[in-house]
Amino acid sequence: MNGGPRIIQGGMGVGVSNWRLAGAVSGLGQLGVVSGAALDQIFARRLQDGDPGGHMRRGVERFPFQHMVERIWKTYYIPGGRAPHQPYVTLPMPVKQSQRKTQILCMIANFVEVFLAREGHDNPVGINYLEKIQFPHLSSIYGAMLAGVGYILMGAGIPLKIPDVIDHLINHEPATYPLAVTGAGEGDDTTLRFAPRDFMECDLPPLKRPKFIPIVASNTLAALMVNKTGGRVDGFVIEGPTAGGHNAPPRGKLRLDEAGDIIYGERDNVDLAKLRALGLPFWLAGGYGSPEKLREALAAGAQGVQIGTAFAFCAESALRDDYKYALLKKVAAHEAGVRTDPLASPTGFPFKVADLEATVSQDDVYDRRVRICDLGYLREPYKTPSGKIGYRCPSEPVKIYVAKGGNVEDTVGRKCICNALLATVGLPQIAKDGSLEPGIVTSGDDLTEIGRFLSPGRLTYTAADVIAKMTEA
């Protein structure tokens, strides 16, 4: 990877870009990236399902602090898996100062995912985090670094302080991160803290520094990262509004088309000349999943492209097979569709949603979700009247949210995407009424074009097929 990869495989959803997918892509000489979102939940649920294939066991055996492993394994592992209709154990909700066992679970889960993705090849592997999910940043990044992660990518926010975090964790030094708390004032303690030596069971040499690649939506934010961050930035992914997952809000007044999709305008375009002037490598993302778009990006001075949607539907991704097949069938029939929902995500960021209706059971219909917030990754920390930090989510029951000082208008159309995205990778929680949590599939607008990776008469393709097509002469 002289100078960096031509293709970065996007970090997608909650567990869609898992260790299998990232390992396959990195093994082929491009940059495979695991999603770092909710890895503690994913790891704990895999253990409760009996660790099929023994992969989690293989990963934890290489974790440097085995007393921690023993406690976590004893807490969550169920030999043979859960009984039918047995719900997953509910983990403690993330808070400003998480419990020690929560931080340990995050460390181990991130370590295992990166370790497994690095097996079988010598190429770098990346991990992708959402800046908005701030609670587990410090312990998660440390766990990934213990496993030798080569790249850390972060979007859905402005991660100015992450380079400083990395620099401290290299030497196992205490690290801090500012938690965004609504209503907090000067003098309020809103700092997340993590001290590796409070957890280390033996001395370790300094860790290798991963490259840090912020995911931003404009050259303005890229310049801000270069000029204001306290450490080194190694490049950028510039993500346009056609990319899947969370998108940056449009600049200026919010406008919707007749279908309710967000309209982006001229102000949302990136000035590539100003981006090149920063002198750092950059990759273009959002609709770049074709060899023609890769050549276009290279001609514009980019190092390459980031691709999510094409990899999300390949055989190695963790997207549920029924969802994958249903949407690929729609793609082949030229019936696939994606909408940019301005309301679904409790983050307030626009969120891309693939149209699954009429392709799966009625239980999975997108607009029939029960209001709930029992995982808490996207909760908003706020200062209570008593001066403490409280937590609220616009996707929780309306009365509860309003009682915490939230505006009722902010609850309209919100969905619990934390639960939904876990269901999307085959780890659905069982609700109190015995039903399974339905999933939500996020995808870029390029979903309609991934038929280019399908062979005639087939509704499946591999990560190798994507890379071969993208790099063809």
C-alpha positions in Angstrom: 0.0 0.0 0.0 2.6 2.6 -1.0 1.1 5.9 -0.2 -2.2 4.2 1.0 -4.8 2.0 -0.6 -6.7 2.8 -3.8 -9.9 1.4 -2.2 -11.1 1.8 1.4 -13.9 -0.5 2.3 -16.4 1.5 4.3 -17.1 0.8 8.0 -20.8 0.1 7.8 -23.7 -0.1 10.2 -23.4 -2.1 13.4 -21.4 -5.1 12.4 -22.1 -5.2 8.7 -18.4 -4.7 8.0 -17.3 -7.4 10.3 -13.9 -9.1 10.7 -14.7 -11.5 7.8 -15.3 -8.7 5.3 -12.5 -6.5 6.5 -10.1 -9.5 6.5 -11.1 -10.4 2.9 -10.6 -6.9 1.6 -7.2 -6.3 3.4 -6.1 -9.7 2.3 -6.5 -8.6 -1.3 -4.3 -5.5 -0.8 -6.9 -2.8 -0.2 -8.0 -1.4 3.2 -10.5 -3.5 5.0 -12.3 -1.7 7.8 -14.4 -3.1 10.7 -17.3 -1.1 12.1 -16.5 -0.1 15.7 -20.1 0.8 16.5 -21.6 -1.3 19.4 -18.9 -3.9 19.3 -19.5 -4.7 23.0 -23.1 -5.6 22.2 -22.0 -7.7 19.2 -19.3 -9.6 21.1 -21.6 -10.3 24.2 -24.4 -11.5 21.9 -22.0 -13.8 20.0 -21.0 -15.3 23.3 -24.6 -15.8 24.3 -25.2 -17.6 21.0 -22.4 -20.0 22.0 -19.6 -18.5 19.9 -20.4 -20.4 16.7 -17.2 -21.5 15.0 -15.1 -20.7 18.1 -13.8 -17.4 16.6 -14.4 -15.3 19.7 -12.5 -17.9 21.7 -9.6 -17.8 19.3 -9.5 -14.0 19.5 -9.6 -13.6 23.3 -6.8 -16.1 23.7 -4.5 -13.5 22.2 -5.7 -10.6 24.4 -2.8 -9.6 26.7 -4.9 -9.5 29.9 -6.3 -12.9 30.6 -7.9 -12.3 34.0 -10.2 -9.8 32.3 -11.1 -12.4 29.6 -12.0 -15.0 32.2 -14.5 -12.6 33.9 -16.1 -11.5 30.7 -16.3 -15.1 29.3 -17.9 -16.3 32.5 -20.4 -13.5 32.4 -21.7 -13.9 28.8 -20.7 -17.2 27.3 -23.5 -19.8 27.1 -22.3 -23.2 25.9 -24.4 -24.3 23.0 -26.1 -20.9 22.9 -29.3 -19.4 24.3 -32.5 -21.4 24.7 -35.2 -20.6 22.1 -37.0 -17.4 22.8 -34.4 -16.4 25.5 -33.6 -12.7 25.2 -30.1 -11.4 25.2 -28.7 -10.1 28.5 -29.2 -6.3 28.7 -25.8 -4.5 29.1 -25.4 -1.5 31.3 -26.4 1.7 29.4 -23.4 3.9 28.4 -22.8 6.8 30.7 -20.1 9.5 31.3 -18.1 7.3 33.6 -18.9 3.7 32.5 -18.5 0.8 34.9 -15.2 -1.0 34.8 -16.7 -4.1 33.4 -18.2 -2.1 30.6 -14.9 -0.6 29.7 -13.3 -4.1 29.8 -15.9 -5.5 27.5 -15.3 -2.6 25.0 -11.5 -3.2 25.1 -11.9 -7.0 24.5 -14.6 -6.7 21.8 -12.6 -4.1 19.8 -9.4 -6.2 20.2 -11.0 -9.4 19.0 -12.7 -7.8 15.9 -9.4 -6.2 14.7 -7.3 -9.3 15.6 -9.6 -11.6 13.6 -9.6 -9.2 10.6 -5.8 -9.2 10.6 -5.4 -13.0 10.5 -4.0 -14.7 7.4 -2.3 -11.6 5.8 0.2 -8.8 6.7 -1.7 -5.9 5.4 -3.2 -3.1 7.5 -6.8 -3.2 8.8 -8.8 -0.2 9.8 -11.7 0.5 12.3 -14.4 3.0 11.9 -16.1 4.9 14.7 -18.9 7.4 14.9 -17.9 10.6 16.8 -21.5 10.9 18.0 -21.1 7.6 20.0 -18.6 9.2 22.4 -19.1 7.1 25.6 -16.9 4.1 24.5 -14.3 6.0 22.5 -11.4 5.7 24.8 -11.6 2.0 25.9 -12.6 1.0 22.4 -9.7 2.7 20.7 -7.3 1.3 23.2 -8.6 -2.2 22.6 -8.2 -1.8 18.8 -4.7 -0.4 19.2 -3.7 -3.4 21.4 -4.7 -5.6 18.4 -2.5 -3.5 16.1 -5.1 -1.6 14.1 -3.5 0.2 11.2 -6.1 3.0 10.6 -8.7 4.7 12.7 -11.5 6.4 10.7 -14.1 8.5 12.3 -17.1 10.4 11.0 -20.6 11.7 12.1 -19.0 14.6 14.0 -15.8 16.6 14.2 -13.2 14.5 16.0 -10.7 17.2 16.8 -9.4 15.4 19.9 -8.8 11.9 18.6 -5.2 12.4 17.5 -4.3 13.5 21.0 -6.1 10.4 22.4 -4.1 8.2 20.1 -0.8 9.8 21.1 -1.5 9.2 24.8 -2.7 5.6 24.3 0.5 4.7 22.3 2.4 4.8 25.6 -0.5 3.5 27.8 -0.9 7.0 29.3 -4.2 8.3 30.6 -6.4 9.8 27.9 -9.4 12.2 28.0 -12.1 13.2 25.6 -14.7 16.0 25.8 -18.3 14.7 26.1 -20.8 17.0 24.5 -23.4 17.8 27.2 -26.4 19.9 26.3 -26.7 22.9 28.7 -23.3 22.4 30.3 -21.4 25.5 31.2 -17.8 26.5 32.0 -16.6 24.7 35.1 -18.9 21.6 34.6 -17.0 18.3 34.4 -17.9 16.9 31.0 -14.6 15.0 30.4 -14.4 11.3 29.7 -11.3 9.7 31.2 -9.5 6.4 30.7 -6.3 5.2 32.3 -4.9 2.1 30.6 -2.6 1.3 33.6 -5.7 0.9 35.8 -6.5 -2.2 33.7 -3.1 -3.5 32.6 -2.2 -6.9 34.1 1.4 -6.7 32.8 3.8 -4.2 31.3 3.6 -3.8 27.5 5.9 -1.9 25.1 4.7 1.2 23.3 2.0 0.5 20.8 2.2 1.2 17.0 0.5 4.4 16.1 -2.4 3.9 13.7 -3.0 6.4 11.0 -6.0 8.7 11.7 -8.4 9.5 8.8 -11.4 11.7 9.7 -14.5 11.3 7.5 -15.8 14.8 6.6 -18.2 16.3 4.2 -16.4 19.4 3.1 -13.0 20.9 2.5 -13.8 23.5 5.3 -14.0 20.7 7.9 -10.9 19.1 6.5 -9.0 22.4 7.0 -10.4 22.7 10.5 -9.0 19.3 11.4 -5.6 20.2 10.1 -5.5 23.6 11.8 -7.2 22.9 15.1 -6.4 19.3 16.1 -3.8 18.7 18.8 -2.1 15.9 16.9 -1.4 14.4 13.5 -4.0 13.9 10.8 -3.0 11.4 8.1 -5.6 12.1 5.4 -9.3 12.4 4.9 -12.3 10.6 3.5 -14.5 13.2 1.8 -18.0 11.8 1.9 -20.8 13.1 -0.2 -24.6 13.0 0.6 -25.2 9.9 -1.6 -23.2 7.7 0.8 -25.0 5.3 3.1 -25.5 5.6 6.9 -25.4 9.0 8.5 -25.0 12.0 6.1 -24.0 15.5 7.0 -27.0 17.9 7.1 -27.2 20.2 4.0 -25.8 23.6 4.4 -28.4 26.3 4.5 -32.2 25.8 5.0 -33.5 22.2 5.0 -35.5 21.5 1.9 -37.4 18.2 1.0 -38.5 16.9 -2.3 -42.0 15.4 -3.0 -40.9 12.0 -1.6 -39.6 13.6 1.6 -35.9 13.2 0.7 -33.5 15.9 1.6 -32.3 18.2 -1.2 -28.6 19.0 -1.3 -27.4 22.0 -3.3 -24.3 23.7 -4.7 -23.1 24.7 -1.3 -22.7 21.1 -0.4 -20.2 20.4 -3.1 -16.5 20.0 -2.2 -13.9 22.4 -3.5 -11.2 19.9 -4.5 -8.6 22.6 -5.3 -8.7 23.7 -1.6 -8.6 20.1 -0.5 -5.5 19.4 -2.6 -3.9 22.5 -1.1 -3.9 20.9 2.4 -1.2 18.5 1.1 -2.7 15.3 2.6 -4.0 12.2 1.0 -7.8 12.0 0.5 -10.3 9.5 -0.6 -13.7 10.4 -2.2 -16.8 8.6 -1.0 -20.5 8.5 -1.9 -21.3 7.1 -5.3 -17.8 6.1 -6.2 -18.4 2.3 -6.5 -17.5 2.0 -10.2 -14.1 1.8 -12.1 -15.0 5.0 -13.9 -15.6 6.9 -10.7 -12.3 5.5 -9.3 -10.4 6.8 -12.4 -12.3 10.1 -12.0 -11.2 10.4 -8.3 -7.6 9.6 -9.2 -7.6 12.2 -11.9 -8.9 14.8 -9.4 -5.9 14.2 -7.2 -7.5 11.7 -4.8 -5.5 8.7 -3.4 -8.5 6.6 -4.2 -12.1 6.0 -3.1 -14.1 4.7 -0.1 -16.8 2.2 -1.1 -19.5 1.0 1.3 -22.7 -0.2 -0.5 -21.0 -2.6 -2.9 -19.2 -4.3 0.0 -22.3 -4.3 2.2 -24.1 -6.7 -0.1 -21.2 -9.0 -0.9 -21.1 -12.6 0.5 -18.6 -11.8 3.3 -20.6 -9.0 4.9 -22.7 -9.7 8.0 -25.9 -8.2 6.6 -28.7 -10.8 7.1 -29.0 -13.1 4.1 -32.8 -12.6 3.8 -32.3 -8.8 3.6 -29.3 -9.2 1.3 -31.1 -11.5 -1.1 -34.3 -9.4 -1.1 -32.5 -6.2 -2.0 -30.2 -7.9 -4.6 -33.4 -9.3 -6.2 -34.7 -5.8 -6.3 -31.5 -4.5 -7.8 -31.6 -7.2 -10.5 -35.2 -6.2 -11.3 -34.3 -2.5 -11.4 -36.7 -1.9 -8.5 -34.3 -0.9 -5.7 -34.7 2.4 -3.9 -33.1 4.4 -1.1 -34.4 7.4 0.7 -32.6 9.9 2.9 -34.7 10.1 6.0 -34.2 13.4 7.9 -35.9 12.1 11.0 -35.1 8.4 11.6 -31.8 8.7 13.5 -31.9 10.2 17.0 -28.6 11.9 16.2 -30.4 14.5 14.1 -28.2 13.6 11.2 -30.0 12.5 7.9 -30.0 8.7 7.6 -30.1 6.6 4.4 -32.7 3.8 4.4 -33.1 1.1 1.8 -36.6 0.3 0.8 -37.3 -3.2 2.2 -41.1 -3.1 2.1 -42.9 -5.8 0.3 -39.7 -7.9 0.3 -39.7 -9.2 3.9 -42.3 -10.0 6.5 -44.8 -7.4 7.7 -43.0 -7.5 11.1 -40.1 -5.7 9.4 -42.0 -2.8 7.9 -40.0 0.3 8.5 -42.7 2.6 9.9 -44.1 0.2 12.5 -41.3 0.3 15.1 -42.0 0.4 18.8 -40.5 3.3 20.6 -37.6 2.2 22.8 -34.2 3.2 24.1 -32.6 0.3 26.0 -29.1 0.3 24.4 -28.3 4.0 24.8 -25.5 4.6 22.3 -27.1 7.6 20.8 -28.5 9.1 23.9 -28.0 12.9 24.4 -26.2 13.8 27.6 -27.8 16.9 29.2 -27.4 19.0 32.3 -30.3 18.4 34.7 -31.8 21.2 36.9 -29.9 19.7 39.8 -26.6 20.1 37.9 -26.0 16.4 37.2 -25.8 14.8 33.8 -28.9 13.1 32.5 -29.5 11.1 29.4 -32.4 11.2 26.9 -33.1 9.9 23.4 -35.8 11.2 21.0 -36.6 7.6 20.0 -37.6 6.6 23.6 -41.3 6.8 24.7 -42.4 10.4 24.1 -43.6 11.1 27.7 -40.3 10.0 29.1 -38.3 12.2 26.7 -40.5 15.2 27.3 -40.2 14.7 31.1 -36.5 15.0 30.7 -36.8 18.4 29.1 -36.8 17.2 25.5 -39.0 18.9 22.8 -41.9 16.8 21.7 -41.2 17.9 18.1 -37.9 16.1 18.2 -39.6 12.8 18.7 -41.5 12.8 15.4 -40.4 10.0 13.1 -37.5 8.9 15.3 -36.5 5.2 15.3 -34.3 3.1 17.6 -31.6 2.5 15.1 -29.3 0.9 17.8 -31.6 -2.1 18.2 -32.6 -2.1 14.5 -29.0 -2.2 13.2 -28.2 -5.1 15.5 -31.2 -7.0 14.1 -29.9 -6.2 10.6 -26.8 -8.4 11.2 -28.8 -11.3 12.7 -28.6 -10.4 16.4 -32.2 -9.2 17.1 -33.4 -8.7 20.7 -36.5 -10.6 21.7 -39.1 -8.0 22.9 -41.3 -8.5 25.9 -44.2 -9.7 23.7 -42.0 -12.4 22.3 -41.5 -10.7 18.9 -38.1 -10.2 17.3 -36.7 -6.7 16.9 -37.0 -5.7 13.2 -34.0 -4.4 11.2 -33.3 -1.3 9.2 -31.0 -1.5 6.2 -28.9 1.6 5.4 -27.4 1.9 2.0 -26.0 4.5 -0.3 -27.8 5.7 -3.4 -25.4 3.5 -5.3 -27.5 0.5 -4.3 -29.2 0.8 -7.7 -25.9 0.3 -9.5 -24.4 -2.8 -7.7 -25.8 -5.1 -10.3 -22.5 -4.4 -12.1 -20.9 -6.9 -9.6 -23.5 -9.7 -10.3 -22.8 -12.4 -12.8 -25.8 -13.3 -15.1 -28.4 -15.4 -13.3 -26.8 -15.0 -9.9 -27.8 -13.0 -6.8 -24.5 -13.2 -5.0 -20.9 -11.9 -5.4 -17.8 -11.6 -3.2 -15.4 -8.9 -2.0 -12.9 -10.2 -4.5 -15.5 -9.6 -7.3 -15.9 -5.9 -6.2 -12.1 -5.3 -6.1 -11.5 -7.1 -9.5 -14.2 -5.0 -11.1 -13.1 -1.7 -9.5 -9.4 -2.2 -10.6 -10.0 -3.6 -14.1 -8.0 -1.8 -16.8 
